Amino acid sequence: MSRLSDIIEAVETALQGIKQSAGYHTDAGYHVHLRREFQLSPPDKPALILWPGDVTDSLDGDPAPSQGEENHLLPIEIEGYIDTDERGEAAENLRQDILKALKADQYFGGLTEGYSGNTSSTVEVEEAGEEGLLGHVQVKATIFFVTGYGEED
């Protein structure tokens, strides 16, 4: 496996830890999906969908941490879906759960150097027809990691 696939797997594992038995508000960790289009194939709720972005191979203006290494940035987006009320309370709880899981080990077991820049998040409440109201949560972050020259990302 490459460093990139190891990091994506570590993020998935962190999200899978979102369970009420582990002190979270929701049990979204039971339904974590990688690159799944919600509208085409709605999963059971609460659910999380991880969308890794394209890796950028440098930080403008920053030298590599040491000679012979390269910096990389991996943007990630996590979408969360949960049945909610008009105030969006369950959706807000899901947002807090995602942020808590991502911050629990920001170095993902030593695979990364942490996060680069800000982590942003939004919560929206949408009509879901006969199902009632759907909470849609979106969290965006950028993970900073380093590889040796020639090492697979």
Backbone as JSON, one array per atom type, in Angstrom:
{
  "sequence": "MSRLSDIIEAVETALQGIKQSAGYHTDAGYHVHLRREFQLSPPDKPALILWPGDVTDSLDGDPAPSQGEENHLLPIEIEGYIDTDERGEAAENLRQDILKALKADQYFGGLTEGYSGNTSSTVEVEEAGEEGLLGHVQVKATIFFVTGYGEED",
  "N": [[0.84, -1.19, 0.0], [0.36, 2.3, -0.54], [1.55, 5.39, 0.93], [-0.45, 7.32, 0.72], [-2.83, 5.75, 0.4], [-2.75, 4.46, 2.85], [-3.17, 6.63, 4.58], [-5.75, 7.46, 3.84], [-7.15, 5.17, 4.59], [-6.68, 5.31, 7.35], [-8.11, 7.63, 8.01], [-10.69, 6.75, 7.41], [-10.89, 4.73, 9.36], [-10.79, 6.28, 11.7], [-13.21, 7.66, 11.44], [-14.96, 5.51, 11.55], [-14.91, 4.98, 14.2], [-16.81, 6.55, 15.39], [-19.12, 6.22, 17.55], [-21.82, 5.81, 19.81], [-21.25, 4.28, 22.03], [-18.61, 4.82, 22.38], [-18.53, 7.34, 23.35], [-19.48, 9.32, 21.67], [-22.01, 11.41, 20.08], [-23.57, 10.21, 18.13], [-24.15, 7.23, 16.09], [-22.75, 7.11, 13.7], [-20.46, 5.91, 12.79], [-20.94, 3.31, 12.06], [-21.72, 3.3, 9.45], [-19.79, 4.08, 7.22], [-18.55, 5.29, 4.24], [-16.61, 5.19, 1.24], [-16.21, 7.49, -1.26], [-18.98, 7.44, -2.22], [-21.92, 8.07, -3.93], [-24.49, 9.81, -2.59], [-27.1, 10.49, -3.48], [-27.58, 8.66, -5.54], [-27.45, 6.16, -4.36], [-28.66, 5.88, -1.55], [-27.35, 5.44, 1.68], [-27.88, 3.66, 4.82], [-28.92, 5.7, 7.57], [-27.57, 7.27, 10.51], [-24.99, 8.36, 8.27], [-21.7, 8.46, 6.82], [-19.69, 9.87, 4.29], [-16.66, 9.69, 2.72], [-14.61, 11.74, 0.84], [-11.73, 11.79, -0.68], [-9.45, 14.18, -1.99], [-7.47, 15.49, -4.76], [-3.99, 15.05, -4.57], [-1.64, 17.54, -3.76], [1.65, 18.4, -4.52], [3.4, 20.07, -3.06], [4.15, 22.64, -0.67], [3.72, 25.93, -1.15], [6.46, 28.0, -0.96], [7.43, 26.82, 1.35], [10.13, 25.0, 2.66], [11.07, 21.53, 2.22], [10.7, 19.24, 4.98], [13.14, 17.91, 5.58], [16.24, 17.3, 3.89], [15.86, 15.51, 0.86], [13.22, 14.81, 1.06], [9.68, 15.14, 0.31], [6.93, 17.4, 0.43], [3.4, 16.96, 0.84], [-0.04, 17.62, 0.17], [-3.24, 16.65, 1.09], [-6.44, 17.16, 0.34], [-9.49, 16.6, 2.03], [-12.93, 15.73, 2.1], [-15.75, 15.33, 4.05], [-18.91, 14.08, 4.07], [-21.89, 14.08, 5.87], [-24.89, 12.44, 6.78], [-28.04, 12.54, 8.33], [-31.11, 11.82, 10.0], [-33.09, 14.47, 11.15], [-34.31, 17.28, 13.16], [-36.26, 20.34, 12.87], [-34.59, 22.28, 13.95], [-32.15, 21.22, 13.53], [-30.65, 19.75, 15.35], [-29.67, 17.06, 15.65], [-28.07, 16.93, 13.39], [-26.16, 18.88, 13.98], [-24.96, 17.63, 16.15], [-23.82, 15.47, 14.8], [-21.95, 16.82, 13.22], [-20.23, 17.77, 15.22], [-19.31, 15.3, 16.14], [-17.84, 14.33, 13.91], [-15.77, 16.24, 13.73], [-14.57, 15.85, 16.24], [-13.64, 13.2, 15.96], [-11.77, 13.51, 13.9], [-9.91, 15.11, 15.15], [-8.95, 13.57, 17.19], [-6.64, 12.01, 16.76], [-4.62, 13.7, 15.18], [-2.38, 13.17, 13.7], [-2.65, 10.72, 12.68], [-1.57, 8.21, 13.6], [1.14, 8.67, 13.11], [1.42, 8.8, 10.38], [1.03, 11.22, 9.14], [1.77, 14.78, 9.11], [-0.05, 16.26, 10.37], [-2.71, 18.68, 10.18], [-3.15, 21.08, 7.56], [-3.68, 24.46, 7.42], [-7.05, 25.75, 7.78], [-9.85, 23.94, 9.17], [-13.01, 23.46, 7.92], [-16.58, 23.58, 8.4], [-20.02, 22.82, 7.77], [-23.58, 22.9, 8.36], [-26.66, 21.81, 7.19], [-30.21, 21.75, 6.87], [-32.54, 19.82, 5.21], [-35.5, 19.24, 3.24], [-36.79, 15.99, 3.05], [-38.78, 14.66, 1.68], [-41.21, 12.19, 2.26], [-39.77, 11.11, 4.29], [-39.2, 13.05, 6.12], [-37.13, 15.43, 7.69], [-33.81, 16.0, 6.63], [-30.57, 16.03, 7.8], [-27.68, 17.53, 6.61], [-24.3, 17.39, 6.68], [-21.16, 18.91, 6.24], [-17.72, 18.59, 6.17], [-14.55, 19.94, 5.74], [-11.11, 19.46, 5.26], [-7.51, 19.7, 5.19], [-4.91, 17.51, 4.84], [-1.56, 17.23, 5.79], [1.3, 15.67, 4.64], [4.44, 13.84, 4.46], [6.82, 12.46, 2.24], [9.64, 10.45, 1.23], [11.9, 11.36, -1.43], [10.96, 9.94, -4.45], [9.52, 7.97, -3.18], [6.42, 6.3, -3.16], [3.43, 8.2, -3.21]],
  "CA": [[0.0, 0.0, 0.0], [1.08, 3.57, -0.56], [1.3, 6.28, 2.06], [-1.76, 7.94, 0.49], [-3.91, 4.8, 0.72], [-2.69, 4.25, 4.3], [-3.78, 7.79, 5.22], [-7.2, 7.38, 3.59], [-7.65, 4.1, 5.46], [-6.64, 5.81, 8.73], [-9.24, 8.55, 8.17], [-11.88, 5.89, 7.48], [-10.89, 4.07, 10.67], [-11.16, 7.3, 12.69], [-14.65, 7.91, 11.3], [-15.66, 4.3, 12.0], [-14.93, 5.02, 15.66], [-17.9, 7.41, 15.86], [-20.18, 5.37, 18.11], [-22.26, 6.29, 21.11], [-20.56, 3.51, 23.07], [-17.27, 5.41, 22.53], [-18.66, 8.7, 23.86], [-19.96, 10.25, 20.64], [-23.46, 11.67, 20.09], [-24.25, 9.41, 17.11], [-23.54, 5.96, 15.69], [-22.43, 7.24, 12.28], [-19.32, 5.06, 12.46], [-21.38, 2.03, 11.5], [-22.01, 3.46, 8.02], [-18.77, 4.94, 6.62], [-18.38, 4.9, 2.84], [-15.6, 5.92, 0.47], [-16.64, 7.94, -2.6], [-20.31, 6.91, -2.56], [-22.85, 9.15, -4.28], [-25.65, 9.64, -1.72], [-28.36, 10.57, -4.22], [-27.75, 7.47, -6.37], [-27.55, 4.97, -3.53], [-28.66, 6.36, -0.16], [-27.03, 4.45, 2.71], [-28.61, 3.82, 6.08], [-28.51, 6.91, 8.28], [-26.6, 8.26, 10.03], [-23.95, 7.85, 7.37], [-20.59, 9.35, 6.47], [-19.06, 9.58, 3.01], [-15.34, 10.31, 2.64], [-14.18, 12.1, -0.51], [-10.36, 12.31, -0.75], [-9.2, 15.0, -3.18], [-6.21, 15.29, -5.47], [-2.81, 15.42, -3.79], [-0.74, 18.59, -4.24], [2.96, 17.92, -4.12], [4.3, 20.98, -2.35], [3.63, 23.82, 0.01], [4.39, 27.09, -1.73], [7.32, 28.78, -0.08], [7.94, 26.06, 2.49], [11.1, 23.96, 2.31], [10.74, 20.19, 2.72], [11.16, 19.11, 6.36], [14.57, 17.61, 5.56], [16.72, 17.03, 2.54], [15.46, 14.21, 0.34], [11.8, 14.56, 1.3], [8.71, 15.98, -0.39], [5.68, 17.71, 1.12], [2.17, 16.66, 0.09], [-1.29, 18.06, 0.78], [-4.39, 15.85, 0.69], [-7.72, 17.7, 0.79], [-10.55, 15.62, 2.23], [-14.27, 16.23, 2.4], [-16.59, 14.31, 4.67], [-20.33, 14.42, 4.07], [-22.66, 13.3, 6.83], [-26.34, 12.48, 6.6], [-28.74, 12.05, 9.51], [-32.46, 12.33, 10.19], [-32.97, 15.55, 12.13], [-35.5, 18.1, 13.37], [-36.19, 21.67, 12.25], [-33.45, 23.03, 14.49], [-30.92, 20.58, 13.08], [-29.86, 19.34, 16.51], [-28.95, 15.81, 15.36], [-27.04, 17.26, 12.39], [-25.09, 19.58, 14.7], [-24.25, 16.59, 16.91], [-23.01, 14.72, 13.84], [-20.82, 17.69, 12.87], [-19.3, 17.72, 16.36], [-18.7, 13.96, 16.16], [-16.83, 14.24, 12.85], [-14.62, 17.06, 14.13], [-13.92, 15.18, 17.37], [-12.92, 12.03, 15.44], [-10.61, 13.96, 13.13], [-8.93, 15.73, 16.04], [-8.51, 12.61, 18.2], [-5.24, 11.73, 16.43], [-4.44, 14.47, 13.94], [-1.22, 12.65, 12.98], [-3.07, 9.41, 12.16], [-0.59, 7.18, 13.93], [2.46, 9.0, 12.58], [1.4, 8.82, 8.91], [0.96, 12.59, 8.64], [2.32, 15.87, 9.92], [-1.2, 16.98, 10.91], [-3.55, 19.4, 9.23], [-2.63, 22.33, 7.01], [-4.74, 25.45, 7.28], [-8.27, 25.65, 8.58], [-10.86, 22.92, 8.93], [-14.3, 24.15, 7.87], [-17.73, 22.68, 8.48], [-21.35, 23.43, 7.62], [-24.74, 22.06, 8.65], [-27.88, 22.24, 6.51], [-31.38, 20.9, 7.05], [-33.23, 19.77, 3.93], [-36.7, 18.41, 3.15], [-36.49, 14.67, 2.48], [-40.04, 14.05, 1.29], [-41.95, 11.48, 3.3], [-38.85, 10.75, 5.37], [-39.07, 14.16, 7.05], [-36.01, 16.34, 7.49], [-32.5, 15.38, 6.51], [-29.43, 16.88, 8.13], [-26.51, 17.33, 5.75], [-23.11, 17.98, 7.3], [-19.99, 18.88, 5.36], [-16.48, 18.97, 6.84], [-13.42, 19.97, 4.81], [-9.81, 19.63, 5.91], [-6.36, 19.35, 4.35], [-3.92, 16.73, 5.59], [-0.19, 17.46, 5.36], [2.17, 14.52, 4.89], [5.77, 13.91, 3.86], [7.42, 11.21, 1.75], [10.98, 10.58, 0.68], [11.93, 11.47, -2.88], [10.81, 8.66, -5.13], [8.58, 7.11, -2.46], [5.06, 6.45, -3.68], [2.56, 9.01, -2.34]],
  "C": [[0.88, 1.25, 0.0], [0.76, 4.38, 0.69], [-0.08, 6.9, 1.93], [-2.89, 6.98, 0.86], [-3.92, 4.48, 2.21], [-3.38, 5.4, 5.05], [-5.3, 7.75, 5.04], [-7.82, 6.3, 4.47], [-7.68, 4.55, 6.92], [-7.78, 6.79, 8.99], [-10.53, 7.75, 8.27], [-12.0, 5.23, 8.85], [-11.29, 5.05, 11.77], [-12.66, 7.56, 12.64], [-15.47, 6.71, 11.77], [-15.73, 4.22, 13.52], [-16.05, 5.87, 16.23], [-19.07, 6.52, 16.27], [-20.54, 5.91, 19.48], [-21.54, 5.55, 22.24], [-19.14, 4.02, 23.32], [-17.34, 6.87, 22.97], [-19.09, 9.74, 22.84], [-21.48, 10.41, 20.76], [-24.22, 10.7, 19.19], [-23.53, 8.07, 16.9], [-23.19, 5.97, 14.21], [-21.28, 6.34, 11.86], [-19.69, 3.7, 11.89], [-21.6, 2.1, 9.99], [-21.05, 4.48, 7.41], [-18.49, 4.41, 5.22], [-17.31, 5.77, 2.19], [-16.15, 6.21, -0.92], [-17.98, 7.35, -3.04], [-21.26, 8.07, -2.8], [-24.16, 8.92, -3.53], [-26.95, 9.59, -2.52], [-28.62, 9.31, -5.05], [-28.0, 6.22, -5.54], [-27.53, 5.37, -2.06], [-28.35, 5.25, 0.84], [-27.96, 4.62, 3.9], [-28.07, 5.05, 6.78], [-28.45, 6.62, 9.78], [-25.51, 7.6, 9.2], [-22.91, 8.92, 7.11], [-20.01, 8.91, 5.14], [-17.77, 10.38, 2.94], [-14.96, 10.5, 1.18], [-12.75, 12.64, -0.44], [-10.18, 13.09, -2.05], [-7.89, 14.64, -3.84], [-5.05, 15.81, -4.62], [-2.03, 16.51, -4.51], [0.63, 18.27, -3.69], [3.9, 18.93, -3.49], [3.5, 22.05, -1.62], [4.39, 25.01, -0.53], [5.19, 27.83, -0.67], [7.89, 28.03, 1.1], [8.98, 25.04, 2.01], [10.61, 22.61, 2.83], [11.31, 20.05, 4.13], [12.63, 18.73, 6.48], [14.96, 17.24, 4.15], [16.32, 15.62, 2.11], [14.0, 13.86, 0.57], [10.94, 15.52, 0.5], [7.48, 16.2, 0.49], [4.5, 17.36, 0.22], [0.98, 17.18, 0.89], [-2.43, 17.22, 0.21], [-5.66, 16.51, 1.21], [-8.72, 16.56, 0.96], [-11.86, 16.35, 2.5], [-15.06, 15.07, 2.97], [-18.01, 14.85, 4.66], [-21.02, 13.51, 5.07], [-24.14, 13.5, 6.59], [-27.01, 11.85, 7.81], [-30.16, 12.61, 9.51], [-32.39, 13.36, 11.31], [-34.3, 16.27, 12.31], [-35.29, 19.47, 12.74], [-34.99, 22.48, 12.72], [-32.12, 22.42, 14.07], [-30.04, 20.06, 14.21], [-29.06, 18.06, 16.25], [-27.82, 16.07, 14.36], [-25.87, 17.99, 13.05], [-24.28, 18.59, 15.53], [-23.34, 15.77, 16.01], [-21.78, 15.53, 13.43], [-19.77, 17.65, 13.98], [-18.59, 16.38, 16.44], [-17.59, 13.84, 15.13], [-15.58, 15.02, 13.25], [-13.85, 16.42, 15.28], [-13.09, 13.99, 16.89], [-11.67, 12.44, 14.68], [-9.52, 14.54, 14.01], [-8.36, 14.76, 17.07], [-7.04, 12.22, 17.99], [-4.95, 12.42, 15.1], [-3.23, 14.01, 13.13], [-1.47, 11.25, 12.42], [-1.98, 8.36, 12.35], [0.79, 7.42, 13.35], [2.54, 9.01, 11.06], [1.47, 10.23, 8.35], [1.66, 13.56, 9.58], [1.19, 16.69, 10.54], [-1.98, 17.65, 9.8], [-2.86, 20.67, 8.77], [-3.79, 23.29, 6.84], [-5.94, 25.16, 8.16], [-9.1, 24.43, 8.2], [-12.19, 23.65, 8.95], [-15.43, 23.13, 7.92], [-19.02, 23.48, 8.34], [-22.41, 22.4, 7.97], [-25.93, 22.65, 7.92], [-28.99, 21.25, 6.82], [-32.2, 20.99, 5.77], [-34.5, 18.93, 4.06], [-36.32, 17.09, 2.49], [-37.77, 13.92, 2.12], [-40.74, 13.41, 2.47], [-41.07, 11.11, 4.49], [-38.69, 11.87, 6.39], [-37.91, 15.07, 6.69], [-34.69, 15.59, 7.52], [-31.44, 16.4, 6.88], [-28.26, 16.52, 7.25], [-25.35, 18.1, 6.36], [-21.96, 17.85, 6.31], [-18.78, 19.39, 6.15], [-15.36, 18.88, 5.82], [-12.14, 20.22, 5.61], [-8.72, 19.28, 4.9], [-5.31, 18.7, 5.22], [-2.55, 16.94, 4.95], [0.63, 16.21, 5.67], [3.44, 14.62, 4.05], [6.18, 12.51, 3.4], [8.85, 11.49, 1.32], [10.91, 10.71, -0.83], [11.85, 10.08, -3.49], [9.88, 7.69, -4.43], [7.19, 7.36, -3.02], [4.21, 7.23, -2.69], [1.63, 8.13, -1.56]]
}
